[in-house]
Amino acid sequence: MRFQLLGPLALADGPDVVVLQPSKPVILLAALLLNANSTVSAEYLQRAVWGEDQPATAKAALQTCVLRLRRLFTKHGVTGTSIEAVPGGYRITAGPSTLDLLGFRDQVRRATALAQDPEAELYTLKDALSLWQGSLLANVRSDVLHRDEVPRLSEERLRAVERVCDLLLGLGRCGEALVDLWTATRVYPGHERFHEQLIEALYRTGRQSQALAEYRRVKGFLLDELGVDPSPSLRQLELSILRGEDLGAAATGTVAPVTVAPAPSVSAPGVPAPGVPVPALEAASAPEPGPYPAPAPRVVQGVAVPLPAAAPGVGPVAAVPHFTGRAAEAEALAARLTAEPPPGTDGQRPLAVLVSGAPGIGKTALAQHVAHLVRDSFPAGRLLVRMTRADGHPRTADEVAADVAAALGPGGTEGTGSSGHPGSARGRALLILDDVVDADQVRPLLTPGVLAGGPPRPPAGGTPAADPEGPDLAVVVTSRMGLGGLIATHGGWVHRLTAFTEAESYAFLLAALGTERVEAEQRAARRLAALCGHFPAALRILTARLLTRPGLRLGDAVDWLGDDPLARLTLTDSPDHSVSGLFDRALGRLDPRLSEALLRIGTGPPELLREAGGADGTEDHDHPSVPEDVLEQLADAGLLEDGPPGPYRVHDLLRAHLRRTVRIRNRRTEKV
């Protein structure tokens, strides 16, 4: 059993996570875990639970809370951790394996020790940051903890994010840094260092005008909101850009490594300066306005030296919070990946599994979850390889092969370990090629040896040369497309995902919101799942919103969501997390002919035609006629469900989005 503190307070047992419902025992547990392995005074615990105005019976009530908390442990099978009554207060014992906060700090310490190896430090810090799962203590109603503890913990995370961006800039991976910095600067508009890093990354990728525009935006914010001028370093950076000076590579060695707060040893934890708690930075990135241009070269003694190419897409496989459902698919996928290679393959595994389905259906989550289930079979590491850039454009096979070779290190898998950073183990490695656009993008990578030996090197005949010393790799491909051509040429197993069943949706709500909250309003919970169309992305967004409002009844949420599901299925502090945004990006990838056809279908009746027209070949005006090949392409892209021999259908949420898109477009046309 593991305590999760870096987000809503929860108990995790492998993939099963229970988010605790707001209560006084939960406040007590949070206060103890925040100071794990140290004595916390009874006086401080009373203030944390009841605030500054405590009842006269607070001391006795605290003992009652301890008893209730111990019963909660028994209910959820927490046996390896206990709450001890010690002179002056209470203490809970935990370690990096049982408390994510301690695991985060342990990983940060390891990263600090790797300061001479920027790549290894970067991977270790990213592993540490993957433990953060959302807004800190969202289900813990304690003004004292949110005032005293949340700002301090948020600062620890900000320093780690800042160090990651410094390392990316120092390694010349400015494009990858931009992905994180667009989000960081919008979530934390007053954090000047993030703005400085963003402006530097823009300038070093040849976007001087954007860099200066960002400086002006930051300057205006600081003057209007805080009444201060930009820092001297920001002003100096603007001057350097105006002069066209070479910034060179960021000196990662001169940046102070991240440090973590030492475990407190006093009876009552100290109270830092009051501050407003800030939300945890979301892992997803803000959209990038246009593809990255070629990086600007730096000049050394009058000679232009190109910067290293940006490598925004390779990193360790992160854990998936609240993963539920897909039991049959997960079991089958794990079996495929751990099976012995087919006879005659000489140990080289080409495409093992394709996971396909609609955008937001949970392909990447399933692949990441299974990667953790089979981690013991891949001692050389598990890497997630993004096959598209932040702007949605596909990455080339050459780029991906070079980045994977760099991540695996010299000699293939000999250079990478299960922790995801170079230099720790030999053996098999698992690659998740995520969000593949078409078969041609990934087909060259499945030539044995290419992924380990760097970019494909076509000889005179035009076929990529294989590296005979290539590592033993298993590959999972996720794609919205069916990729039938890839399966035809390279074989492999296919898992096509559809929406959750009612039981899977309910299980997801139980895991994300907690058993007590969901089972108290079972009918409302099932109604919420139905309003989300049992669509995984919609359910994730809904539960994130409900977790930030722990006092909202599920019955009230049904009315709130039912008024306008598309508008409500978005995160206000992270607008890119929205069902409408997801569908908009999916439509943007389509050929205009296909997107227009889908809009026509979406404005038609709920029942989709089985064929392209009426039975006699004439068009039925109530059922828009669409050529069968177009219907097949839309189904292959995951935007239509089923198909021959049955009817095609559009998911209810997608249909609502298509109709709204048409209405907006018509209104704009009328204005013109």
C-alpha positions as CSV (number, residue, x, y, z in Angstrom):
1,M,0.0,0.0,0.0
2,R,1.3,3.4,-0.9
3,F,0.1,6.9,0.2
4,Q,-0.3,9.5,-2.5
5,L,0.1,13.0,-1.2
6,L,1.2,14.9,-4.3
7,G,-2.3,15.6,-5.5
8,P,-5.6,14.6,-3.8
9,L,-4.7,12.5,-0.8
10,A,-5.2,8.8,-1.8
11,L,-4.3,5.2,-1.0
12,A,-2.8,3.2,-3.9
13,D,-2.4,-0.6,-4.1
14,G,-0.7,-1.2,-7.5
15,P,-3.0,0.2,-10.1
16,D,-6.0,0.5,-7.7
17,V,-6.3,4.0,-6.2
18,V,-8.8,5.2,-3.6
19,V,-9.1,9.0,-3.2
20,L,-10.1,9.6,0.4
21,Q,-13.2,11.7,1.1
22,P,-12.9,15.0,2.9
23,S,-13.1,14.4,6.7
24,K,-11.2,15.4,9.9
25,P,-9.3,12.0,10.0
26,V,-8.1,12.7,6.4
27,I,-6.8,16.1,7.6
28,L,-5.0,14.4,10.4
29,L,-3.5,11.9,8.0
30,A,-2.3,14.6,5.7
31,A,-0.6,16.5,8.6
32,L,1.2,13.4,9.7
33,L,2.3,12.4,6.2
34,L,3.6,15.9,5.5
35,N,5.9,15.4,8.4
36,A,6.5,11.6,8.1
37,N,9.0,10.0,10.4
38,S,8.9,13.0,12.8
39,T,6.9,13.7,15.9
40,V,4.1,16.2,15.2
41,S,2.8,18.0,18.3
42,A,-0.8,17.5,19.3
43,E,-1.2,21.3,19.4
44,Y,-0.3,21.6,15.7
45,L,-2.5,18.7,14.7
46,Q,-5.4,20.3,16.5
47,R,-4.8,23.5,14.6
48,A,-4.6,21.7,11.3
49,V,-7.9,19.9,11.9
50,W,-10.0,22.6,13.5
51,G,-8.2,25.8,12.6
52,E,-7.1,28.6,15.0
53,D,-10.5,28.6,16.8
54,Q,-10.4,25.1,18.4
55,P,-13.3,23.6,20.4
56,A,-12.7,23.0,24.1
57,T,-12.9,19.3,23.4
58,A,-10.2,19.4,20.7
59,K,-7.8,17.2,22.6
60,A,-10.3,14.4,23.2
61,A,-11.6,14.8,19.6
62,L,-8.1,14.4,18.3
63,Q,-7.8,11.0,19.9
64,T,-11.1,10.0,18.4
65,C,-9.8,11.1,14.9
66,V,-6.7,8.9,15.5
67,L,-9.0,5.9,16.3
68,R,-11.1,6.6,13.2
69,L,-8.0,6.8,11.1
70,R,-6.7,3.5,12.4
71,R,-10.1,1.9,11.4
72,L,-9.7,3.5,8.0
73,F,-6.3,1.8,7.6
74,T,-7.8,-1.5,8.6
75,K,-10.7,-1.1,6.1
76,H,-8.3,-0.5,3.2
77,G,-5.7,-3.1,4.2
78,V,-3.0,-0.7,5.3
79,T,-0.8,-3.0,7.5
80,G,2.8,-1.9,7.0
81,T,2.2,1.7,8.3
82,S,0.9,2.6,11.8
83,I,0.2,5.8,13.7
84,E,2.2,5.9,16.9
85,A,1.4,7.9,20.0
86,V,4.6,9.4,21.3
87,P,5.4,11.9,24.0
88,G,4.0,15.3,22.9
89,G,2.1,14.1,19.8
90,Y,1.9,11.5,17.1
91,R,4.2,10.0,14.4
92,I,3.7,8.1,11.2
93,T,6.5,6.1,9.6
94,A,6.9,6.0,5.9
95,G,9.6,5.6,3.2
96,P,10.1,6.4,-0.5
97,S,8.3,3.2,-1.5
98,T,5.2,3.9,0.7
99,L,4.9,7.8,0.4
100,D,5.1,9.6,-2.9
101,L,6.5,12.8,-1.3
102,L,9.4,10.9,0.1
103,G,9.9,9.1,-3.3
104,F,9.9,12.5,-5.0
105,R,12.6,13.9,-2.7
106,D,14.6,10.7,-3.0
107,Q,14.6,10.9,-6.8
108,V,15.6,14.6,-6.6
109,R,18.5,13.7,-4.4
110,R,19.6,11.1,-6.9
111,A,19.3,13.6,-9.7
112,T,21.5,16.1,-7.7
113,A,24.2,13.3,-7.4
114,L,24.1,13.0,-11.3
115,A,24.8,16.7,-11.9
116,Q,27.9,15.8,-14.0
117,D,25.7,13.7,-16.3
118,P,22.9,16.1,-17.6
119,E,21.0,13.4,-19.5
120,A,20.9,11.1,-16.5
121,E,19.9,14.0,-14.2
122,L,17.2,15.0,-16.6
123,Y,15.6,11.5,-16.8
124,T,15.7,11.2,-13.0
125,L,14.1,14.5,-12.5
126,K,11.3,13.7,-15.0
127,D,10.7,10.4,-13.1
128,A,10.4,12.4,-9.9
129,L,7.9,14.9,-11.4
130,S,5.8,12.1,-12.8
131,L,4.7,11.4,-9.2
132,W,2.7,14.6,-9.1
133,Q,-0.9,13.8,-9.9
134,G,-2.9,17.1,-9.6
135,S,-3.8,19.9,-7.3
136,L,-2.2,19.4,-3.9
137,L,-4.4,18.2,-1.1
138,A,-7.6,19.0,-3.1
139,N,-9.6,16.8,-0.8
140,V,-8.1,18.0,2.5
141,R,-10.1,20.9,4.0
142,S,-7.5,22.5,6.2
143,D,-6.8,26.2,5.9
144,V,-3.7,25.7,8.1
145,L,-2.2,23.0,5.8
146,H,-3.0,24.9,2.7
147,R,-1.4,28.0,4.2
148,D,1.6,26.4,5.8
149,E,2.4,23.3,3.7
150,V,1.1,23.6,0.1
151,P,3.2,26.7,-0.9
152,R,6.4,25.0,0.4
153,L,5.6,21.7,-1.5
154,S,4.7,23.6,-4.7
155,E,8.0,25.5,-4.5
156,E,9.9,22.1,-4.4
157,R,8.1,21.1,-7.6
158,L,8.7,24.5,-9.3
159,R,12.4,24.2,-8.6
160,A,12.5,20.7,-10.1
161,V,10.5,21.9,-13.2
162,E,12.9,24.9,-13.5
163,R,15.9,22.6,-13.3
164,V,14.4,20.3,-16.0
165,C,14.0,23.3,-18.4
166,D,17.6,24.5,-17.6
167,L,18.9,21.0,-18.5
168,L,16.9,20.9,-21.7
169,L,18.3,24.3,-22.7
170,G,21.8,23.3,-21.8
171,L,21.5,20.1,-23.9
172,G,20.3,22.2,-26.9
173,R,16.8,20.6,-26.7
174,C,15.0,24.0,-26.9
175,G,12.0,22.6,-28.7
176,E,11.3,20.2,-25.9
177,A,11.8,22.9,-23.3
178,L,9.2,25.1,-25.1
179,V,6.6,22.4,-24.6
180,D,7.0,22.6,-20.8
181,L,7.5,26.4,-20.7
182,W,4.4,27.4,-22.6
183,T,2.4,25.7,-19.8
184,A,4.6,26.8,-16.9
185,T,4.5,30.5,-17.8
186,R,0.7,30.5,-18.2
187,V,0.0,28.6,-14.9
188,Y,2.6,30.7,-13.0
189,P,2.5,34.1,-14.7
190,G,4.5,35.8,-11.8
191,H,7.4,33.3,-12.0
192,E,10.0,35.3,-13.9
193,R,12.6,32.5,-14.3
194,F,10.1,30.5,-16.4
195,H,9.5,33.5,-18.6
196,E,13.2,34.0,-19.0
197,Q,13.7,30.4,-20.0
198,L,10.8,30.6,-22.5
199,I,12.2,33.8,-24.1
200,E,15.6,32.2,-24.4
201,A,14.2,29.0,-25.9
202,L,12.2,31.0,-28.5
203,Y,15.2,33.1,-29.5
204,R,17.5,30.0,-29.7
205,T,15.0,28.3,-32.1
206,G,15.1,31.3,-34.5
207,R,11.9,33.0,-33.3
208,Q,13.3,36.4,-32.4
209,S,10.0,38.3,-32.9
210,Q,8.1,35.8,-30.7
211,A,10.7,36.1,-28.0
212,L,10.5,39.9,-28.0
213,A,6.6,39.7,-28.0
214,E,6.8,37.4,-25.0
215,Y,9.1,39.8,-23.2
216,R,6.7,42.7,-23.8
217,R,3.8,40.6,-22.5
218,V,5.7,39.7,-19.3
219,K,6.7,43.3,-18.8
220,G,3.1,44.5,-19.1
221,F,1.9,41.9,-16.7
222,L,4.5,42.8,-14.1
223,L,3.8,46.5,-14.4
224,D,0.0,46.2,-14.4
225,E,-0.5,43.4,-11.8
226,L,2.5,44.0,-9.5
227,G,3.8,47.5,-10.2
228,V,7.4,46.3,-10.7
229,D,9.8,46.2,-13.6
230,P,11.3,43.0,-15.1
231,S,14.3,41.6,-13.3
232,P,17.8,42.7,-14.4
233,S,18.4,39.2,-16.0
234,L,15.2,39.5,-18.1
235,R,16.1,43.1,-19.2
236,Q,19.6,41.9,-20.1
237,L,18.1,39.0,-22.1
238,E,15.9,41.5,-24.1
239,L,19.0,43.6,-24.8
240,S,20.9,40.6,-26.1
241,I,18.1,39.6,-28.4
242,L,17.8,43.2,-29.8
243,R,21.5,43.2,-30.5
244,G,21.3,39.7,-32.1
245,E,23.9,38.3,-29.7
246,D,24.7,34.6,-29.6
247,L,23.5,33.2,-26.3
248,G,25.3,29.9,-26.8
249,A,24.3,26.8,-25.0
250,A,23.0,27.2,-21.5
251,A,25.6,26.3,-19.0
252,T,23.9,23.5,-17.1
253,G,26.9,23.2,-14.9
254,T,26.4,26.6,-13.5
255,V,22.8,26.1,-12.6
256,A,22.3,25.2,-9.0
257,P,20.9,21.6,-8.7
258,V,17.6,21.1,-7.1
259,T,17.6,20.6,-3.4
260,V,14.8,19.2,-1.2
261,A,13.6,20.2,2.2
262,P,15.2,18.1,5.0
263,A,12.9,16.0,7.1
264,P,11.7,18.0,10.1
265,S,13.0,16.9,13.5
266,V,11.2,19.2,15.8
267,S,8.0,18.5,17.6
268,A,5.9,21.2,15.8
269,P,6.6,21.8,12.2
270,G,7.8,25.4,11.3
271,V,5.4,27.7,9.6
272,P,6.8,29.3,6.4
273,A,5.7,32.7,5.3
274,P,2.0,32.8,4.4
275,G,1.2,32.3,0.8
276,V,-1.6,31.4,-1.6
277,P,-1.4,27.7,-2.7
278,V,-0.8,27.3,-6.4
279,P,-2.1,24.5,-8.5
280,A,0.2,21.7,-9.6
281,L,1.5,22.2,-13.1
282,E,-0.3,19.9,-15.5
283,A,1.7,17.4,-17.4
284,A,0.1,18.2,-20.8
285,S,1.6,21.0,-22.8
286,A,0.0,24.1,-24.3
287,P,-0.4,24.1,-28.1
288,E,2.5,25.4,-30.1
289,P,1.7,28.1,-32.7
290,G,3.2,26.6,-35.8
291,P,6.0,24.1,-36.4
292,Y,9.4,24.6,-35.0
293,P,11.8,26.2,-37.5
294,A,15.4,25.1,-37.7
295,P,17.4,26.2,-34.6
296,A,19.6,29.3,-35.0
297,P,23.3,28.5,-35.2
298,R,25.7,29.8,-32.6
299,V,28.9,31.4,-33.6
300,V,32.2,30.3,-32.2
301,Q,35.2,32.3,-33.3
302,G,33.4,33.5,-36.4
303,V,32.3,30.0,-37.5
304,A,28.6,29.0,-37.4
305,V,28.0,25.8,-35.4
306,P,24.5,24.4,-35.6
307,L,22.8,23.8,-32.2
308,P,21.8,20.2,-31.4
309,A,18.5,19.3,-32.9
310,A,15.5,19.4,-30.6
311,A,14.4,16.0,-29.3
312,P,11.0,16.7,-27.8
313,G,9.7,13.2,-27.8
314,V,11.6,10.5,-25.8
315,G,11.2,10.0,-22.1
316,P,10.5,7.4,-19.4
317,V,7.1,5.8,-19.2
318,A,5.0,7.6,-16.5
319,A,2.5,5.9,-14.2
320,V,-1.2,6.3,-15.0
321,P,-3.3,7.5,-12.1
322,H,-6.7,5.8,-11.5
323,F,-6.2,3.3,-14.3
324,T,-9.2,1.0,-14.4
325,G,-11.0,-1.2,-16.9
326,R,-9.4,-2.7,-20.0
327,A,-8.6,-5.8,-18.0
328,A,-8.8,-8.2,-20.9
329,E,-6.8,-5.9,-23.2
330,A,-4.2,-5.3,-20.6
331,E,-3.8,-9.0,-19.9
332,A,-3.5,-9.8,-23.6
333,L,-1.1,-7.0,-24.3
334,A,1.1,-8.0,-21.4
335,A,1.1,-11.6,-22.7
336,R,2.1,-10.5,-26.2
337,L,5.0,-8.4,-24.9
338,T,6.4,-11.1,-22.7
339,A,6.0,-14.0,-25.0
340,E,9.0,-15.7,-26.6
341,P,9.8,-14.4,-30.1
342,P,8.4,-16.2,-33.1
343,P,10.7,-18.9,-34.6
344,G,13.1,-17.6,-37.2
345,T,13.3,-14.0,-35.9
346,D,16.8,-14.4,-34.3
347,G,15.5,-12.7,-31.2
348,Q,14.6,-9.5,-33.1
349,R,11.1,-8.4,-32.3
350,P,9.4,-6.3,-35.0
351,L,6.0,-4.7,-34.3
352,A,4.6,-6.6,-31.3
353,V,1.2,-4.8,-30.8
354,L,-0.8,-2.0,-32.3
355,V,-3.2,-0.2,-30.0
356,S,-5.7,1.9,-32.0
357,G,-8.9,3.8,-31.5
358,A,-10.5,7.2,-31.3
359,P,-8.7,10.3,-29.9
360,G,-9.1,10.3,-26.1
361,I,-10.1,6.6,-25.9
362,G,-7.2,5.7,-23.7
363,K,-4.6,4.2,-26.0
364,T,-1.6,5.8,-24.5
365,A,-2.9,5.1,-20.9
366,L,-3.3,1.4,-21.7
367,A,0.2,1.2,-23.2
368,Q,1.8,3.0,-20.2
369,H,-0.1,0.9,-17.7
370,V,1.0,-2.4,-19.3
371,A,4.5,-1.1,-19.6
372,H,4.5,-0.9,-15.8
373,L,2.9,-4.3,-15.4
374,V,5.7,-5.9,-17.5
375,R,8.6,-3.8,-16.2
376,D,10.5,-6.8,-14.8
377,S,10.7,-8.3,-18.3
378,F,12.4,-5.1,-19.6
379,P,15.4,-4.4,-17.4
380,A,17.0,-2.2,-20.1
381,G,14.2,0.4,-19.8
382,R,10.9,1.5,-21.0
383,L,10.6,4.6,-23.2
384,L,7.7,6.6,-24.4
385,V,8.5,8.0,-27.9
386,R,6.2,10.8,-29.1
387,M,5.7,10.5,-32.8
388,T,4.1,13.9,-33.2
389,R,5.3,17.4,-32.3
390,A,3.4,19.7,-30.0
391,D,1.8,21.3,-33.1
392,G,0.4,18.0,-34.3
393,H,2.9,17.6,-37.1
394,P,4.5,14.1,-37.4
395,R,8.1,13.5,-36.6
396,T,10.2,11.8,-39.2
397,A,11.6,8.3,-38.8
398,D,15.2,9.7,-38.9
399,E,14.4,12.0,-36.0
400,V,12.9,9.3,-33.9
401,A,15.6,6.8,-34.6
402,A,18.3,9.3,-33.6
403,D,16.5,10.3,-30.4
404,V,15.9,6.6,-29.4
405,A,19.5,5.8,-30.1
406,A,20.6,8.7,-27.9
407,A,18.2,7.6,-25.1
408,L,19.3,4.0,-25.2
409,G,22.9,5.1,-25.1
410,P,26.0,3.5,-26.7
411,G,25.6,-0.1,-27.6
412,G,21.9,-0.2,-27.6
413,T,20.2,-1.3,-24.4
414,E,23.5,-1.6,-22.6
415,G,23.2,2.2,-22.0
416,T,19.9,2.4,-20.4
417,G,18.2,1.0,-17.3
418,S,14.8,0.4,-16.0
419,S,14.7,3.8,-14.4
420,G,14.8,5.3,-17.8
421,H,18.2,7.0,-17.7
422,P,21.4,5.8,-19.4
423,G,23.9,3.5,-17.9
424,S,22.2,1.1,-15.6
425,A,21.3,-2.3,-17.2
426,R,21.4,-4.7,-20.0
427,G,18.7,-6.8,-21.6
428,R,15.4,-6.1,-23.3
429,A,13.9,-2.6,-23.8
430,L,10.3,-1.6,-24.5
431,L,9.4,1.3,-26.8
432,I,6.0,2.8,-27.0
433,L,5.7,4.7,-30.3
434,D,2.9,7.0,-29.4
435,D,0.4,8.7,-31.7
436,V,1.7,7.3,-35.0
437,V,0.2,9.2,-37.9
438,D,0.4,6.7,-40.7
439,A,2.2,3.4,-41.6
440,D,4.9,5.1,-43.6
441,Q,6.0,7.1,-40.5
442,V,6.8,3.9,-38.5
443,R,7.5,1.3,-41.1
444,P,11.3,2.2,-41.5
445,L,11.7,2.0,-37.7
446,L,10.6,-1.6,-37.5
447,T,13.6,-2.8,-39.6
448,P,15.8,-4.8,-37.1
449,G,18.6,-2.6,-35.7
450,V,17.4,0.7,-37.0
451,L,16.0,1.9,-33.6
452,A,19.2,1.0,-31.8
453,G,21.7,2.0,-34.5
454,G,20.6,5.6,-35.1
455,P,18.7,7.0,-38.1
456,P,18.1,4.8,-41.1
457,R,21.0,4.8,-43.4
458,P,19.7,3.8,-46.9
459,P,22.3,2.2,-49.1
460,A,22.3,2.4,-52.8
461,G,19.3,0.1,-53.0
462,G,17.3,2.4,-50.8
463,T,16.6,0.0,-47.9
464,P,17.6,1.1,-44.4
465,A,20.7,-0.7,-43.1
466,A,20.2,-2.7,-40.0
467,D,22.6,-2.6,-37.1
468,P,23.6,-6.2,-36.4
469,E,24.4,-5.2,-32.8
470,G,20.9,-3.7,-32.3
471,P,19.2,-4.4,-29.0
472,D,16.4,-6.8,-28.2
473,L,13.4,-4.4,-28.4
474,A,9.7,-4.9,-28.0
475,V,7.5,-2.2,-29.6
476,V,4.0,-1.0,-29.0
477,V,2.5,1.4,-31.5
478,T,-0.5,3.6,-30.6
479,S,-2.4,5.3,-33.3
480,R,-5.8,6.8,-34.1
481,M,-5.5,5.0,-37.4
482,G,-6.1,1.4,-38.1
483,L,-2.7,1.0,-39.9
484,G,-3.9,-2.0,-41.8
485,G,-1.1,-1.5,-44.3
486,L,1.5,-1.8,-41.5
487,I,-0.1,-5.0,-40.2
488,A,-0.2,-6.4,-43.7
489,T,3.5,-5.8,-44.2
490,H,4.9,-6.4,-40.7
491,G,2.3,-8.5,-38.9
492,G,1.6,-8.1,-35.2
493,W,-1.4,-8.1,-33.0
494,V,-4.1,-5.4,-33.0
495,H,-6.2,-4.1,-30.0
496,R,-8.9,-1.7,-31.2
497,L,-10.3,0.2,-28.2
498,T,-13.8,1.5,-27.9
499,A,-15.7,3.4,-25.2
500,F,-15.9,2.0,-21.7
501,T,-18.7,-0.3,-20.7
502,E,-21.0,0.9,-18.0
503,A,-19.2,-1.3,-15.5
504,E,-15.8,0.1,-16.5
505,S,-17.1,3.7,-16.2
506,Y,-18.5,3.0,-12.8
507,A,-15.2,1.4,-11.7
508,F,-13.3,4.4,-13.0
509,L,-15.5,6.8,-10.9
510,L,-14.9,4.6,-7.8
511,A,-11.2,4.7,-8.3
512,A,-11.0,8.4,-9.1
513,L,-13.6,9.8,-6.6
514,G,-13.5,7.3,-3.9
515,T,-15.8,4.5,-2.9
516,E,-17.7,6.5,-0.2
517,R,-18.6,9.4,-2.5
518,V,-19.7,7.3,-5.4
519,E,-21.6,4.6,-3.6
520,A,-23.5,7.2,-1.6
521,E,-25.0,8.4,-4.9
522,Q,-24.8,5.4,-7.2
523,R,-27.6,6.4,-9.6
524,A,-26.1,9.9,-10.0
525,A,-22.7,8.4,-10.7
526,R,-24.1,6.1,-13.4
527,R,-25.9,9.1,-14.9
528,L,-22.7,11.1,-15.0
529,A,-20.9,8.3,-16.8
530,A,-23.7,8.2,-19.3
531,L,-23.5,11.9,-19.9
532,C,-19.8,11.4,-20.6
533,G,-20.8,8.8,-23.1
534,H,-18.5,6.4,-21.2
535,F,-15.7,8.1,-23.1
536,P,-12.4,7.8,-21.1
537,A,-11.1,11.4,-21.8
538,A,-14.4,12.9,-20.7
539,L,-14.5,10.8,-17.5
540,R,-10.9,11.9,-16.7
541,I,-11.8,15.6,-17.1
542,L,-15.1,15.2,-15.1
543,T,-13.4,13.5,-12.2
544,A,-10.6,16.1,-12.1
545,R,-13.3,18.8,-11.8
546,L,-15.2,16.9,-9.1
547,L,-12.0,16.3,-7.1
548,T,-11.4,20.1,-6.9
549,R,-15.0,20.4,-5.6
550,P,-15.2,17.7,-2.9
551,G,-18.3,19.1,-1.4
552,L,-20.4,19.0,-4.6
553,R,-23.0,16.3,-4.6
554,L,-23.0,14.0,-7.6
555,G,-26.7,14.6,-8.1
556,D,-26.1,18.3,-8.4
557,A,-23.2,17.6,-10.8
558,V,-25.6,15.7,-13.1
559,D,-27.8,18.8,-13.6
560,W,-24.7,21.0,-13.9
561,L,-23.1,18.7,-16.5
562,G,-26.3,18.0,-18.4
563,D,-26.9,21.6,-19.1
564,D,-23.9,21.8,-21.5
565,P,-21.6,18.8,-21.4
566,L,-19.2,20.1,-24.0
567,A,-18.7,23.4,-22.1
568,R,-18.4,21.7,-18.7
569,L,-16.0,19.0,-19.9
570,T,-13.0,21.3,-19.7
571,L,-10.5,22.2,-17.0
572,T,-10.7,26.0,-16.4
573,D,-7.0,26.2,-15.3
574,S,-5.8,24.1,-18.2
575,P,-8.1,24.9,-21.2
576,D,-6.3,22.4,-23.5
577,H,-7.7,19.6,-21.3
578,S,-11.2,19.7,-22.9
579,V,-13.3,17.3,-25.0
580,S,-13.9,20.1,-27.6
581,G,-10.2,20.8,-27.9
582,L,-9.5,17.1,-28.4
583,F,-12.1,16.9,-31.2
584,D,-10.9,20.1,-32.8
585,R,-7.3,18.8,-32.9
586,A,-8.6,15.5,-34.4
587,L,-10.5,17.4,-37.1
588,G,-7.5,19.5,-37.8
589,R,-5.5,16.4,-38.7
590,L,-8.0,15.3,-41.3
591,D,-7.9,16.0,-45.0
592,P,-10.4,18.9,-45.7
593,R,-12.6,16.5,-47.8
594,L,-12.9,14.2,-44.8
595,S,-13.6,16.8,-42.2
596,E,-16.3,18.4,-44.4
597,A,-17.9,14.9,-44.8
598,L,-17.8,14.4,-41.0
599,L,-19.5,17.7,-40.4
600,R,-22.2,16.7,-42.8
601,I,-22.7,13.4,-41.0
602,G,-22.7,15.1,-37.6
603,T,-25.6,17.4,-38.6
604,G,-27.7,14.5,-39.8
605,P,-30.0,12.2,-37.8
606,P,-28.5,10.0,-35.1
607,E,-28.9,6.9,-37.3
608,L,-26.1,6.7,-39.9
609,L,-26.7,5.2,-43.3
610,R,-25.4,1.8,-44.1
611,E,-24.5,2.7,-47.6
612,A,-23.6,5.9,-49.5
613,G,-27.1,6.7,-50.7
614,G,-30.6,5.3,-50.9
615,A,-31.3,1.7,-51.9
616,D,-31.8,2.8,-55.5
617,G,-28.7,5.0,-55.6
618,T,-30.5,8.3,-55.1
619,E,-29.7,10.6,-52.2
620,D,-31.9,10.7,-49.1
621,H,-31.9,14.3,-47.9
622,D,-32.6,13.2,-44.4
623,H,-29.5,11.0,-44.5
624,P,-26.5,12.8,-46.0
625,S,-24.9,10.7,-48.8
626,V,-21.3,10.1,-48.2
627,P,-19.1,7.9,-50.4
628,E,-18.3,4.6,-48.8
629,D,-14.5,5.1,-49.1
630,V,-14.9,8.3,-47.1
631,L,-16.9,6.5,-44.4
632,E,-14.2,3.9,-44.3
633,Q,-11.4,6.5,-43.9
634,L,-13.3,8.2,-41.1
635,A,-13.9,4.9,-39.3
636,D,-10.2,4.1,-39.8
637,A,-9.4,7.4,-38.1
638,G,-11.5,6.4,-35.1
639,L,-14.1,9.1,-35.8
640,L,-16.9,6.7,-36.8
641,E,-17.8,3.6,-34.9
642,D,-18.4,0.1,-36.4
643,G,-19.2,0.0,-40.1
644,P,-20.0,-2.7,-42.6
645,P,-21.8,-5.0,-42.2
646,G,-23.5,-2.9,-39.5
647,P,-24.3,0.8,-39.6
648,Y,-21.8,3.6,-39.0
649,R,-22.4,5.6,-35.9
650,V,-21.0,8.9,-34.4
651,H,-20.3,9.1,-30.6
652,D,-22.8,11.4,-28.9
653,L,-20.1,13.8,-27.7
654,L,-18.5,14.0,-31.1
655,R,-21.9,14.6,-32.7
656,A,-22.7,17.4,-30.3
657,H,-19.3,19.0,-31.1
658,L,-19.8,18.7,-34.8
659,R,-23.2,20.3,-34.6
660,R,-21.8,23.2,-32.5
661,T,-19.0,23.6,-34.9
662,V,-21.5,24.0,-37.8
663,R,-23.6,26.4,-35.9
664,I,-20.6,28.6,-35.1
665,R,-19.4,28.5,-38.7
666,N,-22.9,29.4,-40.0
667,R,-23.1,32.4,-37.6
668,R,-19.8,33.7,-38.8
669,T,-20.9,33.3,-42.4
670,E,-24.1,35.3,-41.7
671,K,-22.0,38.1,-40.1
672,V,-19.8,38.3,-43.2
